[in-house]
């Protein structure tokens, strides 16, 4: 039998009568709820009416059919039915409250899931950003590692080249020591010969004195005999002939033309013949030198820097900054098998820094004139096609005054020269013999390039002034160098000058002054 029960709160629920009567059936299975109505509505009244109408009809029928004694059990059953209905109402209310709490819990769970989704998206964005930052840091670290590897390779190659140069110097010093020992032996032999010559000269002096006494006696006899008369008497005997001087090989000495005596730089004169006019003894013992030829005459000292004019534009590098740089363009138009770089230079710091740097994609040190803090003060590396270099002495430039510098190189026999203030300071050969400096690179003043047009280091920067810089694709002769250092104009054929410095960066200043004395 299907009946409708009205619960507290105005809700009506359909239940099977078998489950509604038993108390355990109501708790063993969760009932299915229906829509809940408000308290006191028409549906609540209708439900109560439908419950009590059958009860009333059943009572009327039983009252007519049965005796009056049967009315009491009916009311007892109605009372029990009301109690079951109250218990069912309480159970239904409990279930409704559980459903409401479950609905609220599910709503809270959805809200939490949405917040967790938003947080997950935020975490994903943060992870993506951190991953991008890490990738950027890794790329920068990779670039720095590659640059460090290039620098380490360059340093290793320079150390190897420096080791070879030091080995050559050691061999040269050993050879010079042997030559000095030979010169010492020659000087000892020369001392022995000198003492023998002194003994010979003493004997000659005694003979000369005896000859003078005999001549004086003859003159006295001639004066007694008178003019035109010959005094009688025996003719004085002539002095015995002087023994010839011993040759130098018999004295244990090398001949005057031998290499050992020439290295000593001294040559002995032969003793005078008896008929020769007397000479000073000291002058006879001194060594004679060959007269200097036109090529060996010393050039006159350079003019003072303040008197040199017409040197062209001046570039001033005020401090050791990586921003201070000047680019010469368009660079070398063709490959160079000879090179001359000349300029007036005034150094303002304790080291020279980098005067010039030429880099290509193949090698960032194709041509470099640079000094750094690790080198000897005043020492410059002349690099052609790294790692080959020569160390050039430029200590005169550290006095803070203007000096004229010319570096000249030719691939023929690898000859190079360094002129400072018109004087030849250093020279050599077999340096990059047969090499050609390629075109198409970046030519920079004041900085050393670790990459084409960049990679500067402040410890290698030049601090000072450069005036009248010019580059030729041939080797200048000494006369052209002297003329250039005197301010008498540029020799013909210059391929680059300071007028080609179109890009000047940092705090570099371009100054035009008539004479070096007026230049900063």
MIPA-810002 format. One record per residue (C-alpha): residue in one letter; chain; x, y, z. Coordinates in Angstrom, 2 decimals. Layout:
<sites>
SITE  residu  chaine       c1       c2       c3
SITE       A       A        X        Y        Z
...
</sites>
This chain:
<sites>
SITE  residu  chaine       c1       c2       c3
SITE       X       A     0.00     0.00     0.00
SITE       X       A     1.40     3.36    -1.08
SITE       X       A     0.74     6.23     1.26
SITE       X       A     1.91     9.81     1.53
SITE       X       A     3.47    11.10     4.75
SITE       X       A     3.69    14.72     5.77
SITE       X       A     6.89    15.59     7.62
SITE       X       A     7.81    18.52     9.72
SITE       X       A     8.69    21.51     7.64
SITE       X       A     5.94    21.01     5.06
SITE       X       A     7.53    18.26     2.93
SITE       X       A     5.69    15.23     1.60
SITE       X       A     7.43    11.96     0.77
SITE       X       A     6.05     8.79    -0.89
SITE       X       A     6.89     5.55     0.95
SITE       X       A     5.79     1.92     0.67
SITE       X       A     3.73     0.96     3.63
SITE       X       A     5.80    -2.11     4.40
SITE       X       A     8.89     0.01     4.90
SITE       X       A     7.04     2.78     6.69
SITE       X       A     5.61     0.43     9.32
SITE       X       A     8.84    -1.20    10.22
SITE       X       A    11.37     1.07    11.93
SITE       X       A    14.42    -0.86    10.69
SITE       X       A    13.38    -0.59     7.02
SITE       X       A    13.44     3.17     7.22
SITE       X       A    17.09     3.18     8.31
SITE       X       A    18.36     0.28     6.18
SITE       X       A    17.94     2.05     2.84
SITE       X       A    18.32     5.76     2.05
SITE       X       A    14.93     7.16     0.82
SITE       X       A    14.62     9.09    -2.39
SITE       X       A    13.51    12.66    -1.61
SITE       X       A    10.96    14.67    -3.52
SITE       X       A    10.47    18.39    -3.67
SITE       X       A     9.94    20.06    -0.31
SITE       X       A     7.04    22.48     0.11
SITE       X       A     6.56    25.30     2.52
SITE       X       A     4.85    24.75     5.89
SITE       X       A     1.02    25.22     5.79
SITE       X       A     0.65    25.08     2.01
SITE       X       A    -2.30    23.52     0.11
SITE       X       A    -0.37    20.32    -0.60
SITE       X       A     0.16    19.74     3.15
SITE       X       A    -3.61    20.08     3.82
SITE       X       A    -4.43    17.75     0.97
SITE       X       A    -2.02    15.13     2.25
SITE       X       A    -3.51    15.22     5.74
SITE       X       A    -6.97    15.01     4.25
SITE       X       A    -6.05    11.98     2.14
SITE       X       A    -4.63    10.21     5.22
SITE       X       A    -7.55    10.78     7.48
SITE       X       A   -10.37    10.15     4.95
SITE       X       A    -9.63     6.43     4.56
SITE       X       A    -9.21     6.14     8.31
SITE       X       A   -12.55     7.80     8.88
SITE       X       A   -14.33     5.63     6.31
SITE       X       A   -12.79     2.51     7.78
SITE       X       A   -13.99     3.54    11.25
SITE       X       A   -17.52     4.22    10.04
SITE       X       A   -17.72     0.89     8.31
SITE       X       A   -16.36    -0.97    11.29
SITE       X       A   -18.76     0.83    13.62
SITE       X       A   -21.69    -0.23    11.52
SITE       X       A   -20.54    -3.79    11.05
SITE       X       A   -19.01    -4.63    14.43
SITE       X       A   -19.93    -4.05    17.94
SITE       X       A   -18.78    -1.15    20.04
SITE       X       A   -16.04    -3.18    21.60
SITE       X       A   -14.08    -3.08    18.37
SITE       X       A   -13.61     0.73    18.41
SITE       X       A   -10.87     0.69    21.01
SITE       X       A    -8.32    -1.37    18.98
SITE       X       A    -8.83     0.95    16.05
SITE       X       A    -7.82     4.02    18.01
SITE       X       A    -4.90     2.09    19.45
SITE       X       A    -3.70     1.28    15.95
SITE       X       A    -4.24     4.90    14.93
SITE       X       A    -2.08     6.04    17.87
SITE       X       A     0.70     3.62    16.92
SITE       X       A     0.43     4.82    13.35
SITE       X       A     0.86     8.39    14.51
SITE       X       A     3.95     7.43    16.51
SITE       X       A     5.45     5.67    13.48
SITE       X       A     4.60     8.71    11.44
SITE       X       A     6.48    10.97    13.89
SITE       X       A     9.51     8.67    13.83
SITE       X       A     9.36     8.63    10.05
SITE       X       A     9.14    12.39    10.08
SITE       X       A    12.25    12.64    12.28
SITE       X       A    14.17    10.19    10.09
SITE       X       A    13.12    12.08     6.97
SITE       X       A    14.23    15.39     8.51
SITE       X       A    17.60    13.81     9.40
SITE       X       A    18.05    12.60     5.81
SITE       X       A    17.09    15.99     4.43
SITE       X       A    19.66    17.69     6.63
SITE       X       A    22.31    15.17     5.46
SITE       X       A    21.44    15.89     1.83
SITE       X       A    21.71    19.64     2.45
SITE       X       A    25.12    19.22     4.10
SITE       X       A    26.28    16.97     1.22
SITE       X       A    25.16    19.60    -1.31
SITE       X       A    27.06    22.32     0.56
SITE       X       A    30.16    20.06     0.74
SITE       X       A    30.02    19.34    -3.01
SITE       X       A    29.72    23.08    -3.71
SITE       X       A    32.76    23.75    -1.50
SITE       X       A    34.70    21.02    -3.32
SITE       X       A    33.93    22.60    -6.72
SITE       X       A    35.09    25.96    -5.43
SITE       X       A    38.28    24.42    -4.11
SITE       X       A    38.88    22.64    -7.41
SITE       X       A    38.53    25.94    -9.26
SITE       X       A    40.96    27.66    -6.91
SITE       X       A    43.38    24.75    -7.29
SITE       X       A    43.11    25.06   -11.08
SITE       X       A    43.90    28.78   -10.89
SITE       X       A    46.85    28.09    -8.60
SITE       X       A    48.08    25.37   -10.98
SITE       X       A    47.94    27.81   -13.88
SITE       X       A    49.88    30.41   -11.87
SITE       X       A    52.49    27.80   -10.92
SITE       X       A    52.78    26.74   -14.57
SITE       X       A    53.32    30.36   -15.64
SITE       X       A    55.98    30.83   -12.93
SITE       X       A    57.69    27.59   -14.01
SITE       X       A    57.70    28.75   -17.65
SITE       X       A    59.19    32.10   -16.67
SITE       X       A    61.85    30.50   -14.51
SITE       X       A    62.63    28.04   -17.30
SITE       X       A    63.04    30.92   -19.77
SITE       X       A    65.30    32.77   -17.29
SITE       X       A    67.36    29.62   -16.75
SITE       X       A    67.70    29.12   -20.49
SITE       X       A    68.87    32.74   -20.87
SITE       X       A    71.41    32.28   -18.09
SITE       X       A    72.59    29.02   -19.69
SITE       X       A    73.02    30.72   -23.07
SITE       X       A    75.00    33.56   -21.49
SITE       X       A    77.08    31.03   -19.56
SITE       X       A    77.71    29.11   -22.77
SITE       X       A    78.82    32.29   -24.53
SITE       X       A    81.12    33.16   -21.63
SITE       X       A    82.55    29.64   -21.64
SITE       X       A    83.23    29.83   -25.38
SITE       X       A    84.91    33.19   -24.93
SITE       X       A    86.97    31.85   -22.01
SITE       X       A    88.00    28.84   -24.10
SITE       X       A    89.08    31.13   -26.96
SITE       X       A    91.07    33.25   -24.53
SITE       X       A    92.65    30.18   -22.94
SITE       X       A    93.63    28.87   -26.37
SITE       X       A    95.12    32.23   -27.24
SITE       X       A    96.93    32.34   -23.93
SITE       X       A    98.29    28.82   -24.43
SITE       X       A    99.51    29.66   -27.91
SITE       X       A   101.14    32.86   -26.64
SITE       X       A   102.77    30.97   -23.82
SITE       X       A   104.14    28.45   -26.31
SITE       X       A   105.43    31.25   -28.52
SITE       X       A   106.91    32.99   -25.47
SITE       X       A   108.56    29.73   -24.44
SITE       X       A   110.13    29.39   -27.87
SITE       X       A   111.32    33.01   -27.73
SITE       X       A   112.81    32.43   -24.27
SITE       X       A   114.53    29.28   -25.54
SITE       X       A   116.01    31.27   -28.42
SITE       X       A   117.17    33.92   -25.97
SITE       X       A   118.73    31.28   -23.76
SITE       X       A   120.60    29.89   -26.75
SITE       X       A   121.68    33.39   -27.73
SITE       X       A   122.85    34.08   -24.18
SITE       X       A   124.77    30.81   -24.12
SITE       X       A   126.40    31.67   -27.43
SITE       X       A   127.18    35.18   -26.18
SITE       X       A   128.74    33.64   -23.07
SITE       X       A   130.95    31.45   -25.23
SITE       X       A   131.92    34.48   -27.29
SITE       X       A   132.76    36.40   -24.12
SITE       X       A   134.90    33.50   -22.95
SITE       X       A   136.67    33.52   -26.31
SITE       X       A   137.12    37.26   -26.02
SITE       X       A   138.53    36.78   -22.53
SITE       X       A   141.00    34.24   -23.87
SITE       X       A   141.90    36.65   -26.66
SITE       X       A   142.38    39.47   -24.15
SITE       X       A   144.64    37.27   -22.00
SITE       X       A   146.72    36.38   -25.04
SITE       X       A   146.73    40.04   -25.98
SITE       X       A   148.09    40.88   -22.52
SITE       X       A   150.91    38.40   -22.97
SITE       X       A   151.71    39.88   -26.38
SITE       X       A   151.56    43.34   -24.86
SITE       X       A   154.16    42.44   -22.25
SITE       X       A   156.38    40.91   -24.96
SITE       X       A   156.02    44.09   -27.00
SITE       X       A   156.91    46.18   -23.97
SITE       X       A   160.11    44.16   -23.56
SITE       X       A   160.88    44.61   -27.25
SITE       X       A   160.21    48.35   -27.02
SITE       X       A   162.48    48.60   -23.95
SITE       X       A   165.31    46.96   -25.95
SITE       X       A   164.63    49.33   -28.83
SITE       X       A   164.74    52.30   -26.47
SITE       X       A   168.16    51.17   -25.13
SITE       X       A   169.51    50.82   -28.68
SITE       X       A   168.16    54.25   -29.65
SITE       X       A   169.87    55.82   -26.64
SITE       X       A   173.21    54.19   -27.55
SITE       X       A   172.84    55.39   -31.12
SITE       X       A   172.19    58.90   -29.86
SITE       X       A   175.37    58.83   -27.78
SITE       X       A   177.41    57.75   -30.79
SITE       X       A   175.86    60.44   -32.97
SITE       X       A   176.69    63.04   -30.34
SITE       X       A   180.33    61.84   -30.33
SITE       X       A   180.51    62.10   -34.12
SITE       X       A   179.03    65.59   -34.07
SITE       X       A   181.72    66.62   -31.52
SITE       X       A   184.51    65.29   -33.70
SITE       X       A   183.12    67.08   -36.74
SITE       X       A   182.98    70.37   -34.88
SITE       X       A   186.68    69.95   -33.78
SITE       X       A   187.80    69.17   -37.34
SITE       X       A   186.10    72.22   -38.77
SITE       X       A   183.83    72.68   -41.65
SITE       X       A   184.65    70.73   -44.76
SITE       X       A   187.34    68.65   -43.03
SITE       X       A   187.17    65.15   -41.95
SITE       X       A   188.76    64.31   -38.68
SITE       X       A   191.28    61.51   -38.83
SITE       X       A   190.53    58.47   -36.92
SITE       X       A   188.64    55.34   -37.28
SITE       X       A   185.14    55.49   -38.66
SITE       X       A   182.65    54.73   -35.95
SITE       X       A   181.05    51.39   -36.34
SITE       X       A   177.45    51.26   -37.24
SITE       X       A   175.11    49.85   -34.65
SITE       X       A   174.17    46.27   -35.10
SITE       X       A   170.90    45.76   -36.94
SITE       X       A   167.84    45.48   -34.79
SITE       X       A   166.28    42.11   -34.64
SITE       X       A   163.01    41.95   -36.55
SITE       X       A   159.88    41.89   -34.41
SITE       X       A   158.47    38.53   -33.70
SITE       X       A   155.29    37.77   -35.63
SITE       X       A   152.13    37.45   -33.59
SITE       X       A   151.57    33.74   -34.26
SITE       X       A   154.97    32.99   -32.67
SITE       X       A   153.88    34.92   -29.57
SITE       X       A   150.83    32.71   -29.30
SITE       X       A   148.45    35.43   -30.56
SITE       X       A   146.08    35.42   -33.48
SITE       X       A   146.92    37.44   -36.52
SITE       X       A   145.36    40.92   -36.89
SITE       X       A   142.91    39.61   -39.46
SITE       X       A   141.78    36.62   -37.40
SITE       X       A   138.13    36.52   -36.23
SITE       X       A   139.13    36.23   -32.58
SITE       X       A   141.07    39.49   -32.62
SITE       X       A   138.39    41.20   -34.65
SITE       X       A   135.77    40.17   -32.05
SITE       X       A   137.96    41.74   -29.41
SITE       X       A   137.73    44.94   -31.41
SITE       X       A   141.51    45.66   -31.26
SITE       X       A   144.40    45.37   -33.79
SITE       X       A   148.06    46.01   -33.06
SITE       X       A   150.23    48.10   -35.29
SITE       X       A   153.53    46.60   -36.49
SITE       X       A   156.63    48.13   -34.83
SITE       X       A   158.18    50.98   -36.85
SITE       X       A   161.01    50.29   -39.22
SITE       X       A   164.42    51.77   -38.33
SITE       X       A   164.13    54.44   -41.02
SITE       X       A   160.64    55.48   -40.10
SITE       X       A   160.09    58.69   -38.16
SITE       X       A   159.57    58.19   -34.42
SITE       X       A   156.01    57.78   -33.27
SITE       X       A   154.35    58.04   -29.93
SITE       X       A   154.50    54.68   -28.14
SITE       X       A   151.04    54.92   -26.67
SITE       X       A   149.53    55.62   -30.06
SITE       X       A   151.27    52.59   -31.45
SITE       X       A   149.67    50.34   -28.85
SITE       X       A   146.11    51.59   -29.25
SITE       X       A   143.73    49.66   -31.45
SITE       X       A   142.54    51.32   -34.63
SITE       X       A   139.03    51.19   -35.98
SITE       X       A   137.90    51.36   -39.52
SITE       X       A   136.33    54.70   -40.45
SITE       X       A   132.62    54.63   -40.45
SITE       X       A   130.95    54.59   -43.83
SITE       X       A   128.01    56.68   -44.88
SITE       X       A   125.57    53.97   -43.80
SITE       X       A   127.08    53.69   -40.32
SITE       X       A   127.22    57.38   -39.50
SITE       X       A   124.93    58.40   -36.70
SITE       X       A   121.99    60.45   -37.70
SITE       X       A   121.66    63.71   -35.92
SITE       X       A   119.53    63.61   -32.79
SITE       X       A   115.84    64.22   -33.38
SITE       X       A   114.36    67.58   -32.98
SITE       X       A   112.50    68.30   -29.82
SITE       X       A   108.85    67.22   -30.03
SITE       X       A   107.68    70.76   -29.38
SITE       X       A   109.30    71.93   -32.64
SITE       X       A   107.43    69.42   -34.83
SITE       X       A   104.43    70.76   -36.70
SITE       X       A   102.02    69.73   -39.45
SITE       X       A   101.35    66.29   -37.97
SITE       X       A    97.65    66.15   -38.83
SITE       X       A    94.72    65.35   -36.52
SITE       X       A    95.15    64.11   -32.94
SITE       X       A    93.04    61.53   -31.07
SITE       X       A    93.03    61.76   -27.25
SITE       X       A    92.14    58.64   -25.20
SITE       X       A    91.54    60.07   -21.67
SITE       X       A    91.09    56.87   -19.59
SITE       X       A    91.11    53.06   -19.66
SITE       X       A    87.50    52.47   -20.68
SITE       X       A    86.17    49.84   -23.06
SITE       X       A    84.03    52.58   -24.66
SITE       X       A    87.06    54.59   -25.83
SITE       X       A    87.70    53.30   -29.33
SITE       X       A    88.28    54.56   -32.86
SITE       X       A    87.49    52.52   -36.00
SITE       X       A    89.47    53.05   -39.21
SITE       X       A    87.36    52.27   -42.25
SITE       X       A    87.18    50.82   -44.83
SITE       X       A    90.13    48.76   -43.50
SITE       X       A    92.74    47.10   -45.70
SITE       X       A    91.56    47.11   -49.33
SITE       X       A    93.77    44.13   -50.28
SITE       X       A    96.06    41.57   -48.71
SITE       X       A    99.29    42.97   -47.27
SITE       X       A   102.68    41.34   -47.77
SITE       X       A   104.45    44.43   -46.41
SITE       X       A   103.41    46.95   -43.79
SITE       X       A   104.55    50.24   -42.25
SITE       X       A   102.73    51.81   -39.29
SITE       X       A   104.02    55.20   -38.11
SITE       X       A   102.59    57.63   -35.58
SITE       X       A   103.38    60.22   -32.95
SITE       X       A   102.50    58.75   -29.54
SITE       X       A   102.27    60.22   -26.05
SITE       X       A   101.50    57.78   -23.22
SITE       X       A    99.65    59.08   -20.15
SITE       X       A    99.63    55.87   -18.06
SITE       X       A   102.23    53.49   -16.68
SITE       X       A   101.77    50.96   -19.51
SITE       X       A   101.35    51.32   -23.24
SITE       X       A    98.09    49.47   -23.82
SITE       X       A    96.88    48.61   -27.32
SITE       X       A    97.81    51.03   -30.08
SITE       X       A    96.31    49.07   -32.97
SITE       X       A    94.25    45.88   -33.46
SITE       X       A    93.12    44.20   -36.70
SITE       X       A    90.68    41.25   -36.45
SITE       X       A    88.97    38.99   -38.99
SITE       X       A    86.40    36.21   -38.66
SITE       X       A    89.22    33.66   -38.94
SITE       X       A    91.51    35.19   -36.31
SITE       X       A    90.91    38.13   -33.95
SITE       X       A    94.66    38.89   -33.75
SITE       X       A    95.74    39.20   -37.38
SITE       X       A    97.70    42.38   -36.58
SITE       X       A    98.15    43.75   -33.05
SITE       X       A   100.43    46.26   -31.32
SITE       X       A    99.52    45.95   -27.66
SITE       X       A   100.94    45.94   -24.16
SITE       X       A    99.20    44.86   -20.97
SITE       X       A    99.80    45.04   -17.20
SITE       X       A   101.34    41.55   -17.15
SITE       X       A   104.15    42.53   -19.51
SITE       X       A   107.34    44.38   -18.69
SITE       X       A   106.63    48.16   -18.57
SITE       X       A   107.36    49.65   -21.96
SITE       X       A   107.18    46.26   -23.70
SITE       X       A   104.82    45.76   -26.65
SITE       X       A   103.83    42.58   -28.48
SITE       X       A   103.95    42.92   -32.26
SITE       X       A   101.53    40.18   -33.40
SITE       X       A   100.98    39.07   -37.00
SITE       X       A    98.63    36.11   -37.35
SITE       X       A    98.30    34.97   -33.73
SITE       X       A   100.12    33.22   -32.03
SITE       X       A   103.33    34.46   -33.73
SITE       X       A   104.66    37.68   -32.17
SITE       X       A   107.81    39.63   -31.40
SITE       X       A   108.38    41.66   -28.25
SITE       X       A   109.42    45.24   -29.02
SITE       X       A   111.11    47.57   -26.48
SITE       X       A   109.36    50.94   -26.20
SITE       X       A   110.59    52.09   -22.78
SITE       X       A   111.32    55.67   -24.01
SITE       X       A   107.57    56.20   -24.45
SITE       X       A   106.93    55.96   -20.70
SITE       X       A   108.29    59.46   -19.98
SITE       X       A   104.96    61.08   -20.91
SITE       X       A   106.37    63.03   -23.89
SITE       X       A   105.74    62.88   -27.61
SITE       X       A   107.73    60.24   -29.50
SITE       X       A   107.67    59.13   -33.11
SITE       X       A   107.27    55.37   -33.58
SITE       X       A   107.52    53.37   -36.83
SITE       X       A   106.96    49.60   -37.05
SITE       X       A   107.93    48.13   -40.45
SITE       X       A   107.47    44.52   -41.64
SITE       X       A   107.82    42.66   -44.92
SITE       X       A   107.03    39.04   -45.67
SITE       X       A   110.25    38.74   -47.69
SITE       X       A   112.55    36.87   -45.28
SITE       X       A   110.18    38.03   -42.51
SITE       X       A   112.22    41.19   -41.80
SITE       X       A   110.96    43.77   -39.32
SITE       X       A   112.30    47.06   -37.89
SITE       X       A   111.36    49.38   -35.04
SITE       X       A   112.27    53.08   -35.26
SITE       X       A   111.80    55.41   -32.27
SITE       X       A   112.54    59.11   -32.88
SITE       X       A   114.35    58.19   -36.15
SITE       X       A   116.67    55.75   -34.36
SITE       X       A   116.66    52.05   -35.20
SITE       X       A   115.82    50.39   -31.87
SITE       X       A   115.10    46.76   -32.86
SITE       X       A   115.37    44.62   -35.97
SITE       X       A   115.04    40.97   -36.90
SITE       X       A   114.07    38.45   -39.57
SITE       X       A   112.16    35.20   -40.12
SITE       X       A   109.03    36.66   -38.57
SITE       X       A   105.99    35.45   -40.54
SITE       X       A   108.10    34.85   -43.62
SITE       X       A   105.89    34.58   -46.74
SITE       X       A   102.72    35.48   -44.78
SITE       X       A    99.95    37.72   -46.13
SITE       X       A    97.61    39.77   -43.93
SITE       X       A    94.11    39.24   -45.39
SITE       X       A    91.68    42.06   -46.18
SITE       X       A    88.10    42.52   -45.00
SITE       X       A    88.72    42.81   -41.24
SITE       X       A    88.02    45.35   -38.51
SITE       X       A    90.80    47.88   -37.75
SITE       X       A    90.60    49.50   -34.29
SITE       X       A    92.71    52.06   -32.42
SITE       X       A    92.99    52.05   -28.62
SITE       X       A    91.46    48.59   -27.91
SITE       X       A    92.38    44.90   -28.36
SITE       X       A    89.64    42.88   -30.09
SITE       X       A    88.63    39.43   -28.86
SITE       X       A    85.97    39.33   -31.60
SITE       X       A    85.40    41.32   -34.77
SITE       X       A    84.64    44.86   -33.60
SITE       X       A    84.22    43.96   -29.90
SITE       X       A    85.34    41.89   -26.93
SITE       X       A    87.33    44.77   -25.41
SITE       X       A    89.20    44.59   -22.08
SITE       X       A    89.97    47.71   -20.03
SITE       X       A    93.33    46.27   -18.92
SITE       X       A    94.45    46.34   -22.58
SITE       X       A    93.10    49.84   -23.40
SITE       X       A    95.39    52.66   -24.52
SITE       X       A    95.55    55.85   -22.46
SITE       X       A    97.24    58.83   -24.10
SITE       X       A    97.31    60.66   -27.44
SITE       X       A    97.96    59.59   -31.03
SITE       X       A    98.87    62.06   -33.78
SITE       X       A    99.65    61.75   -37.48
SITE       X       A    99.06    57.98   -37.65
SITE       X       A    99.45    56.51   -41.14
SITE       X       A    99.70    53.01   -42.63
SITE       X       A   101.47    51.97   -45.85
SITE       X       A   101.34    48.70   -47.76
SITE       X       A   105.11    48.82   -48.30
SITE       X       A   108.26    49.05   -46.21
SITE       X       A   109.45    52.62   -45.68
SITE       X       A   113.18    53.30   -46.06
SITE       X       A   115.13    54.99   -43.23
SITE       X       A   115.22    58.31   -45.12
SITE       X       A   111.40    58.36   -45.34
SITE       X       A   111.13    57.53   -41.64
SITE       X       A   113.48    60.42   -40.74
SITE       X       A   111.57    62.82   -42.99
SITE       X       A   108.28    61.72   -41.46
SITE       X       A   109.60    62.14   -37.90
SITE       X       A   110.80    65.66   -38.77
SITE       X       A   107.34    66.75   -39.81
SITE       X       A   108.19    67.21   -43.50
SITE       X       A   105.05    65.48   -44.77
SITE       X       A   103.85    61.95   -45.42
SITE       X       A   105.71    59.67   -47.83
SITE       X       A   103.55    58.73   -50.83
SITE       X       A   101.31    55.69   -50.92
SITE       X       A    99.60    55.81   -47.47
SITE       X       A    96.48    53.58   -47.51
SITE       X       A    95.02    54.74   -44.15
SITE       X       A    95.42    57.82   -41.92
SITE       X       A    93.62    59.33   -38.94
SITE       X       A    91.34    61.11   -41.42
SITE       X       A    89.79    57.66   -42.00
SITE       X       A    88.72    57.38   -38.32
SITE       X       A    85.00    57.89   -39.03
SITE       X       A    83.70    56.11   -35.90
SITE       X       A    84.99    57.48   -32.60
SITE       X       A    83.31    56.24   -29.41
SITE       X       A    83.34    56.87   -25.68
SITE       X       A    85.29    59.87   -24.41
SITE       X       A    87.80    59.95   -27.28
SITE       X       A    88.41    63.52   -28.48
SITE       X       A    89.49    64.59   -31.97
SITE       X       A    91.77    67.65   -31.80
SITE       X       A    93.41    69.70   -34.55
SITE       X       A    96.59    71.50   -33.48
SITE       X       A    99.35    73.10   -35.53
SITE       X       A   102.33    71.76   -33.53
SITE       X       A   102.84    68.93   -31.06
SITE       X       A   103.75    71.38   -28.31
SITE       X       A   100.16    72.66   -28.45
SITE       X       A    98.54    69.21   -28.53
SITE       X       A    97.03    67.70   -25.36
</sites>
